[in-house]
Amino acid sequence: MADPSSAATPLPASTTEKSAESSPSAEAATHSISPAATTFPPASRPTKPLDRSATSSTTVLPSLEHLKENSADSAGTDDELAQRGGKRDFGFLPIPRRLQWDPSNPPEFTLLLNAIFGFAATFSVANLYYVQPILISISEEFDVSYDVVVDIPTLLQASYALGLLFICPCGDLVRRRPMLLLLIFVAGILTLILALVPSIRSFQAISFFLGASSVTPQVLLPLAGDLARPEKRGSALSIVLAGLLLGILLARVLAGVITDAGRVRDVYFMSFGLQVLIFNMLYWTVPDYPAKNKKLGYFQILYTMAKYAVTEPLLIQSYTIACASSAIFAAFWVSSTFLLGDVYGYNTSIIGLFGLVGAVGVCAAPFVGKLVDNLVPWVGVLFGIGVLTTAQVIFTAAGGLSIGAVIIVILLLDIGQQLQQVSNSTRVFSISTEARARLSAVFVFGIFVGQLIGTAAGTRIYLAHGYRASGGFSLALLGFMLFILFLRGPHLPVKRWSGWEGGWKLRKGVAEQPKKEQIEQIEAEKVV
């Protein structure tokens, strides 16, 4: 069922920063964040006006996002908006004319551009994970003990966390196109240095900076949310998130295969080549998009991000669920690694190939995105939890009895993880158009914390009690996720902490309110 926004012409935006989710649920009701912020036209094309004379019960009304955006009166003239873009990146690098910001002809988020975003996400985040399966080879390359190299993954993850907190929020402050190009350029230079460094200390230091520059996917996600049509946002986000997940899975396989055939340095020469390719792909395809929140400073951006993390009920619910889900995902892969070696007797190379099984599950991303586009996002999260529960029940019952059961669990785990992450991302981006980079940073940081918890807990539980105890731990987390989800119903206003109203409408557009009530709801939820 198409999103209701496709049936109506977007109305103007106000200069007050507001939310933008096009959902019939009251969950998408929004509020102002900064009276100084300017909202820009969405990337969607104009559509036919709403037929006000229609009286049929099937009349489709405009979305909340389109009710609030595209105001020529309040957002400034086209010339003023155009000045927020530019003709050059960094003051010297020309922007192809067809990619320059034109408020009268906003860019269209095509399937090709979406695929390029997914590709960039895959081989940007992979920089964090190449090192994990080749630590022994690194110790041999630099002729040091294993104890010296075991801290490299920790350095990468720690700097990645810093990048999430202090670099990603800049997406709400500066133009994303040059920001993306700079991140990829820096990552490329650092991977080339890693391929050439003469000592392990240099390798460790450069790895730290590489982690912070590998946050490209977290800049791409909110940009995709801005560029995609509201009714296609779930599909757009699913492809970028699938690329992120694919990068985590493929990195270990590629690093192991290349190191077996050559040297550790060859892994980073390959990564350098990929960063060069990504830089060129983004340069020639990513449209310029105006900077947001021009009157806010960097420290104000950080302050508001921290404020959202503790004051936005919908954001807190989403990142809590995502954190638990990420812990389940990490705990499974740790436990399954031990299980495949201890019970099935597979060697490291064969165990690594199970990552390719997970890559097959990533191929479900377009179907997951389409499903989320047609559902109330809360329901998508519920379905994701259901799939994850099925996977963990199978793993707990038969993980050590049949290798087929393990393969089924891997596929279901990927699908369930994508369902809940895409649905939760859609919900988070509904809170505010002007704060999507900050909201995304908080959300992804929750995922990152979950990975740390799952890895640590999964290892200890498996070593102490076996794979069934690890599965029981994951099932307990799934119960916790259900509890958090049902604290806030699918149609609850965005600022309400708990409760239930609006019934069990599962599909978007089913419970659409009259336009007047939508506008009144927006005004009621504003925070001046």
Secondary structure, DSSP 8 states (H G I E B T S, - for coil): ---GGGGS------SS-------SSGGG----S-TT------SS-------TT---TT-----HHHHHS--TTTS--HHHHHHTS-SEETTTEE--GGGS--TTS-----HHHHHHHHHHHHHHHGGGTTTGGGHHHHHHHTT--HHHHTTHHHHHHHHHHHHHHHTGGGGGTS-HHHHHHHHHHHHHHHHHHHHH-SSHHHHHHHHHHHHHT--HHHHHHHHHHHHS-GGGHHHHHHHHHHHHHHHHHHHHHHHHHHHHHS-HHHHHHHHHHHHHHHHHHHHHH------S-TT--HHHHHHHHHHHHHH-HHHHHHHHHHHHHHHHHHHHHHHHHHHHHHTS---HHHHHHHHHHHHHHHTTHHHHHHHHHHB-HHHHHHHHHHHHHHHHHHHHHHTTT-HHHHHHHHHHHHHHHHHHHHHHHHHHHTS-STTHHHHHHHHHHHHHHHHHHHHHHHHHHHHHH-HHHHHHHHHHHHHHHHHHHHHB-TT--TT--SB--STT--BTTTT---HHHHHHHHHHH---
